[in-house]
Amino acid sequence: MIKKFIYLEWKAFIRSASFGKNLAMKIIIGFLIIYFSLVFVAMGVGAFYVLKDMNLEPLATINKFLIYYFLFDLVIRLLLQSIPVLNIKPLLVLPFKKPVIVHFSLGKTALSFFNWVHALFFVPFSVVLILEGYDVVGIFFWYVGAMAFIYINNFLNIILSNIDKLFVVFVVLILALAGAQYYQFFDITTFTTPFFQNFYDIEGVFLIPVLILGGLYAFTFKYFKNNLYLDAGLSVKEDVATTENLAWLNQFGTLGTFLKNDIKLIKRNKRSKTTIFMSVLFLFYGFLFFGNSHQPPVMHIFAGIFVSGGFLFVFGQFVPSWDSSYYQLMMTQNIPYRGYITSKWWLIVIVTFLSTILASFYLFLGWEIYLTIVVGAIYNIGVNSHLVLLGGAFTKTPIDLSNAGGAFGDKKAFNVNAMLLTLPKILLPLGLYAIGLYLNNKNLGLALVAGAGVLGFVFKEKVFSLIEKRYKVEKYSTISAYKQKS
């Protein structure tokens, strides 16, 4: 049975409409996988000797920071790791047992890059420890315990992505621990370091994460098995009906109609609501860089762009995918592409402006820091807003807004392709700001970045003509891609 599933998955992969079209992107991602694999191997081999040169006990030092390692891994998974999707509904009318379907789908996650890449660090590091005289059995138990936590993160990612209440609890817990650590109220490493060290020192302690892993697998299996039926998610939730005319937008004509649709889309769908939540989180992104002496000064403009541009990157990267469910119908209507693109641009601009105002609490860190955020907002409005709309013509990822839940559904607000398309939006302002820093004039760097944003706004109509032309060229390939539901 498992062999048959593997065969079906392979056929679905090579027959997908995106297989050939996204080949270049797959090659780039392949190079990134190789790069990060080599980085993890180098870290695993060199960590022992680097820590020794710093007069630190290697194993104890690694154990001290493991809690941050695992939490960072989980955050990255929640943002980037897609949950493997199995086209389940056609299988439910065939003689396949539900437990087999669920076990196979969960087993696919074990092969994820986000899991085995960590072994490229822990295996070399463990081998070096053994070669340097550490107890073989103790190191083996330590390795098993550490990798158990990696797979715990794997199943936590699945659970948190499908159960919203647990996701909120997790985010609040992480923010509370980070705040307590930052303001020196509570140091979690005081408790976690001895726990991880006991994997090596005390036999049997490593079984604790192994048992937790088994429990999480059982919970995940039971959750999806109970939700594995044809009419999953079709039950109607009774609620008080409300109407939203947003009549005041009618004065803007076609532009107002598009804006009304976008506002209703964001308010009524779980996937689109996530963009608002992520935009709020981006407002606090600057605390990682501003006032941090370990970060190079050039990264300040990086933070400024992301603080004001959270919605731009999260929502804008999926234009026009938000409308994928009715994109074919929309293309049969007498709708000007310019009006469609302009409405998305105005929505991005309005939220970017509001984010910049909300970010005014950075004034407590100094007016220069808030000025950096304002400059980042100007660049986002003048340049990055155009780039995300242009990138939307090439990012043909359909979004099923009606699928708010269900087994093995992918609710990620990010994907790797979108992140790769984000890189050009960041490198240019970093380069312009670096010129000013190189000339020992930070204000010059800010002026160059703001100037680029102003120029982008001045030539908006010409840029929009190019974007509109590209959307027309990609029109039929986009429609074809949106027909791919799995």
C-alpha positions in Angstrom: 0.0 0.0 0.0 2.8 2.4 0.9 4.5 1.6 -2.4 1.4 2.5 -4.2 1.2 5.9 -2.4 4.9 6.6 -3.4 4.1 5.8 -7.0 1.1 8.2 -7.0 3.1 10.9 -5.3 5.8 10.6 -8.0 3.3 10.8 -10.8 1.7 13.8 -9.3 5.1 15.5 -9.0 6.2 15.0 -12.6 2.8 15.7 -14.1 2.3 18.9 -12.2 2.0 22.0 -14.4 4.6 23.7 -12.3 7.2 21.0 -12.8 8.8 22.4 -15.9 7.9 26.1 -15.4 9.5 26.3 -12.0 12.6 24.2 -12.9 14.9 27.2 -12.6 13.5 28.0 -9.1 13.9 24.4 -8.1 17.6 24.5 -9.2 18.2 27.6 -7.1 16.5 26.0 -4.1 18.7 22.9 -4.7 21.9 25.1 -4.6 20.6 26.7 -1.3 20.0 23.2 0.2 23.5 22.2 -0.7 24.9 25.4 0.7 23.1 25.1 4.0 24.0 21.4 4.2 27.7 22.3 3.9 27.3 25.1 6.5 25.8 22.7 9.0 28.5 20.1 8.5 31.2 22.8 8.9 29.5 24.0 12.1 29.3 20.5 13.4 33.0 19.8 12.8 34.3 23.2 13.9 32.1 23.9 16.9 34.2 21.8 19.3 37.5 23.4 18.4 36.2 27.0 18.2 34.7 26.6 21.7 37.9 25.0 23.0 39.9 28.0 21.7 37.5 30.2 23.6 38.2 28.3 26.8 34.7 27.0 27.0 33.5 23.4 27.6 32.1 22.4 24.2 29.2 20.1 25.2 28.1 22.2 28.1 28.1 25.4 26.0 26.1 23.8 23.2 23.6 22.5 25.8 23.2 26.0 27.1 22.1 27.3 23.7 20.1 24.3 22.6 16.8 25.8 23.8 17.3 28.8 21.5 18.4 26.5 18.7 15.2 24.4 19.0 12.9 27.5 19.3 14.5 29.2 16.3 14.1 26.0 14.4 10.4 25.8 15.2 9.8 29.5 14.3 11.5 28.9 10.9 9.3 25.8 10.4 6.2 27.7 11.1 7.1 30.4 8.6 8.7 28.3 5.8 8.1 24.5 6.1 5.1 23.4 4.0 3.1 20.5 5.3 3.2 17.7 2.8 -0.2 17.5 1.1 -1.8 14.3 0.0 -4.7 14.4 -2.4 -7.0 12.7 0.1 -10.5 13.0 -1.1 -10.1 10.8 -4.2 -8.5 8.1 -2.0 -11.4 8.0 0.5 -13.8 6.4 -2.0 -11.2 3.7 -2.8 -10.3 0.7 -0.7 -7.6 2.4 1.3 -7.6 2.3 5.1 -7.6 5.7 6.8 -4.8 4.8 9.2 -2.5 3.9 6.2 -3.3 7.2 4.6 -2.5 9.2 7.7 0.6 7.2 8.6 2.0 7.8 5.0 1.2 11.5 5.1 2.9 12.0 8.5 5.8 9.8 7.4 6.5 12.1 4.5 7.3 14.9 7.0 10.3 12.8 8.3 12.0 13.2 4.9 11.8 17.0 5.0 14.9 19.0 4.6 14.0 20.8 7.8 14.6 17.5 9.7 17.6 15.8 8.2 19.7 19.0 7.8 20.1 19.1 11.6 21.7 15.7 11.5 24.5 17.3 9.4 25.3 19.3 12.5 24.7 16.8 15.4 26.4 13.8 13.7 29.8 15.5 13.0 29.7 17.2 16.4 29.0 13.9 18.1 31.8 12.2 16.2 34.2 14.9 17.2 33.2 14.6 20.8 33.8 10.8 20.7 37.2 11.3 19.1 38.1 13.8 21.8 37.5 11.2 24.5 33.8 11.7 25.5 31.9 8.6 26.5 30.5 6.9 23.4 27.2 5.7 25.0 26.6 9.0 26.7 27.1 10.9 23.4 24.8 8.5 21.6 22.0 9.1 24.1 22.6 12.9 23.9 22.3 12.7 20.1 19.1 10.7 20.2 17.6 13.1 22.7 18.6 16.1 20.6 17.2 14.6 17.3 14.0 13.7 19.2 13.5 17.4 19.9 14.0 18.1 16.1 11.2 15.7 15.3 9.1 17.1 18.2 9.3 20.5 16.3 8.3 18.7 13.2 5.0 17.6 14.7 4.5 20.8 16.6 4.7 22.6 13.3 1.9 20.4 12.0 -0.3 20.8 15.1 0.2 24.6 15.4 -0.5 25.1 11.7 -3.8 23.4 12.0 -5.1 24.3 15.5 -5.2 28.1 15.8 -5.7 28.2 19.6 -2.5 26.3 20.2 -0.7 28.6 17.7 -1.7 31.7 19.6 -0.7 30.1 23.0 2.7 29.2 21.5 3.4 32.7 20.2 2.4 34.3 23.5 4.7 31.9 25.4 7.6 32.6 23.1 7.2 36.3 23.4 6.9 36.1 27.2 10.0 34.0 27.5 11.9 36.3 25.1 10.8 39.4 27.0 11.7 37.9 30.4 15.2 36.9 29.1 15.8 40.3 27.5 14.8 42.3 30.6 16.7 39.8 32.8 13.6 38.8 34.8 13.9 35.1 34.1 16.7 33.1 32.4 15.2 29.9 30.9 18.7 28.4 30.3 19.2 28.0 34.0 16.7 25.1 33.8 17.2 23.9 30.3 21.0 23.5 30.4 21.1 20.8 33.1 18.2 19.0 31.4 20.1 18.7 28.1 23.4 17.9 29.9 21.6 15.0 31.6 21.1 13.3 28.3 24.8 12.7 28.5 25.4 12.4 32.2 22.4 10.2 33.3 21.2 7.1 31.5 17.6 7.1 30.5 16.9 10.9 30.6 17.0 10.9 26.8 13.8 8.8 26.9 11.9 11.9 28.0 11.9 13.6 24.6 11.5 10.3 22.9 8.3 9.6 24.8 7.1 13.1 24.2 7.7 12.6 20.5 5.7 9.3 20.5 2.9 11.1 22.3 2.9 14.0 19.8 2.8 11.5 16.9 -0.1 9.7 18.5 -2.0 13.0 19.1 -1.3 14.2 15.5 -2.4 10.8 14.1 -5.6 10.8 16.1 -6.4 14.4 15.2 -6.1 13.9 11.4 -7.7 10.5 11.4 -10.8 12.0 13.1 -10.9 14.8 10.5 -10.4 12.5 7.5 -13.8 12.3 5.9 -15.2 13.6 2.6 -17.4 16.3 4.1 -14.7 17.6 6.4 -15.0 21.3 6.8 -18.4 21.5 5.1 -20.5 21.8 8.2 -22.0 25.3 8.6 -21.1 27.3 11.6 -24.1 29.4 12.8 -23.3 33.0 13.5 -25.0 36.4 13.4 -25.1 37.6 9.8 -23.6 41.0 9.1 -23.4 43.1 5.9 -20.7 45.5 4.9 -21.6 47.8 2.0 -18.5 50.0 2.2 -20.5 52.4 0.1 -18.0 55.2 0.6 -15.6 53.4 -1.7 -18.1 53.7 -4.6 -16.9 57.2 -5.4 -13.6 55.7 -6.6 -15.3 53.8 -9.4 -13.6 50.5 -10.6 -10.8 51.1 -8.1 -13.3 51.3 -5.2 -14.9 48.0 -6.3 -11.6 46.2 -6.2 -10.7 47.7 -2.9 -14.1 46.6 -1.4 -13.4 43.0 -2.6 -10.0 43.0 -1.1 -11.1 44.4 2.3 -13.9 41.8 2.5 -11.5 39.0 1.4 -9.1 39.9 4.2 -11.8 40.2 6.9 -13.7 37.0 6.0 -10.9 34.4 5.4 -8.5 32.8 7.8 -5.6 32.7 5.4 -5.9 36.4 4.6 -6.4 37.3 8.2 -3.0 35.8 8.8 -1.5 38.6 6.8 -2.8 41.2 9.4 -1.3 39.1 12.2 2.1 38.8 10.5 2.1 42.5 9.7 1.6 43.3 13.4 4.5 41.0 14.3 6.7 42.8 11.7 6.2 46.1 13.6 8.5 44.7 16.4 11.1 43.4 14.0 13.3 46.5 14.5 14.1 45.5 18.1 16.3 42.8 16.7 18.5 45.4 15.0 18.1 48.9 16.5 20.3 49.3 19.5 22.0 46.0 18.9 25.8 46.5 18.8 26.3 43.0 17.3 24.5 44.0 14.1 26.3 46.0 11.4 24.9 49.6 11.0 23.9 48.8 7.4 21.2 46.4 8.7 19.2 49.4 10.2 17.7 50.1 6.8 16.9 46.4 6.5 14.9 46.6 9.7 13.3 49.9 8.6 12.0 48.3 5.4 10.5 45.3 7.2 8.9 47.2 10.1 6.8 49.3 7.7 6.5 46.6 4.9 5.2 43.6 6.7 1.9 43.7 4.9 3.6 44.5 1.6 5.7 41.3 1.8 3.1 39.0 3.3 0.1 40.1 1.2 1.8 41.5 -1.8 3.9 38.4 -2.6 0.6 36.5 -3.3 -1.0 39.0 -5.7 -2.9 37.8 -7.7 -3.1 34.4 -6.0 -5.6 35.7 -3.5 -8.1 35.8 -6.3 -7.1 32.4 -7.8 -10.4 30.8 -7.0 -12.3 33.1 -9.3 -9.4 34.4 -11.5 -10.7 32.6 -14.6 -14.2 34.2 -14.2 -12.6 37.6 -13.6 -10.6 37.3 -16.8 -13.8 36.8 -18.8 -15.1 40.1 -17.7 -14.4 43.5 -19.2 -12.0 44.4 -16.4 -9.0 46.6 -17.1 -5.7 45.2 -15.7 -4.6 48.7 -14.8 -7.5 49.1 -12.4 -6.9 45.7 -10.8 -3.2 46.3 -10.3 -3.8 49.9 -9.0 -6.3 48.7 -6.4 -3.7 46.2 -5.0 -1.1 49.0 -5.0 -3.3 51.4 -3.1 -4.2 48.7 -0.5 -0.5 48.1 0.0 0.3 51.8 0.3 -2.5 52.5 2.8 -1.4 49.6 5.1 2.3 50.6 4.8 1.3 54.2 5.8 -0.7 53.0 8.8 2.2 50.6 9.8 4.6 53.6 9.7 2.3 55.5 12.1 1.9 52.6 14.4 5.6 52.2 14.5 6.0 55.6 16.0 6.8 54.0 19.4 10.3 53.6 18.0 10.7 57.4 18.8 11.5 56.3 22.3 14.7 54.8 20.9 15.6 58.1 19.1 14.3 60.2 16.2 17.1 58.8 13.9 15.7 55.3 14.3 12.2 56.4 13.4 13.5 58.4 10.5 15.1 55.1 9.2 11.6 53.5 9.4 10.0 56.4 7.6 12.7 56.2 4.8 12.0 52.5 4.6 8.3 53.2 4.2 9.1 55.7 1.4 11.2 53.0 -0.4 8.5 50.4 0.1 5.8 52.7 -1.4 8.0 53.9 -4.3 9.9 50.8 -5.3 9.0 47.6 -3.4 5.3 48.0 -4.0 6.0 47.8 -7.7 8.4 44.9 -7.4 5.9 42.7 -5.4 3.2 43.4 -8.0 5.6 42.5 -10.8 6.7 39.4 -8.9 3.1 38.4 -8.6 3.0 37.8 -12.4 5.5 35.0 -11.9 4.4 33.6 -8.5 1.5 31.4 -9.7 0.6 29.7 -6.4 -3.2 29.1 -6.0 -4.7 29.9 -2.6 -7.9 28.0 -1.5 -9.5 30.6 0.7 -12.5 28.3 1.3 -10.2 25.7 3.0 -9.9 27.1 6.5 -9.1 23.7 7.9 -8.9 20.0 7.1 -6.3 17.3 7.2 -2.9 18.2 5.8 -4.0 21.5 4.5 -1.2 24.1 3.9 -1.9 27.4 5.7 1.6 28.9 5.4 1.8 32.6 4.9 5.2 32.3 3.3 6.9 30.1 0.7 10.5 29.7 -0.4 9.8 31.0 -4.0 8.3 34.2 -2.6 11.3 34.7 -0.3 13.8 34.3 -3.2 11.8 36.9 -5.1 12.1 39.2 -2.0 15.9 39.3 -2.2 16.2 42.0 -4.9 13.8 44.2 -2.9 16.3 44.2 0.0 19.7 44.3 -1.8 19.2 47.7 -3.5 18.4 49.7 -0.4 21.2 48.0 1.5 23.6 49.0 -1.3 22.4 52.6 -1.3 22.5 52.9 2.4 26.0 51.3 2.5 27.3 54.1 0.1 26.3 56.7 2.7 27.9 54.7 5.5 31.1 54.2 3.4 31.3 58.0 3.0 30.7 58.3 6.8 27.4 60.1 6.2 24.4 58.2 7.4 22.0 61.0 6.3 23.3 60.6 2.8 22.5 56.9 2.8 19.0 57.6 4.0 18.6 60.3 1.3 19.7 57.9 -1.4 17.2 55.3 -0.2 14.4 57.8 0.1 15.3 59.3 -3.3 15.0 55.9 -4.9 11.5 55.7 -3.4 10.5 59.1 -4.7 11.7 58.3 -8.2 9.7 55.1 -8.2 6.6 57.1 -7.3 7.3 59.7 -10.0 7.6 57.1 -12.7 4.7 55.0 -11.3 2.6 55.2 -14.5 5.4 54.0 -16.7 6.2 51.2 -14.3 2.6 50.2 -14.1 2.5 50.0 -17.9 5.3 47.5 -17.8 3.6 45.5 -15.0 0.3 45.5 -16.9 2.0 44.2 -20.0 3.7 41.4 -18.1 0.4 40.4 -16.5 -1.2 40.2 -19.9 1.7 38.0 -21.2 1.4 35.7 -18.2 -2.4 35.7 -18.3 -3.0 32.2 -19.7 -0.2 30.5 -17.9 -1.5 32.0 -14.7 -5.0 30.6 -15.4 -3.5 27.2 -16.2 -1.5 27.2 -12.9 -4.6 28.1 -10.9 -6.4 25.0 -12.3 -3.8 22.9 -10.4 -5.5 22.3 -7.1 -2.9 20.0 -5.5 
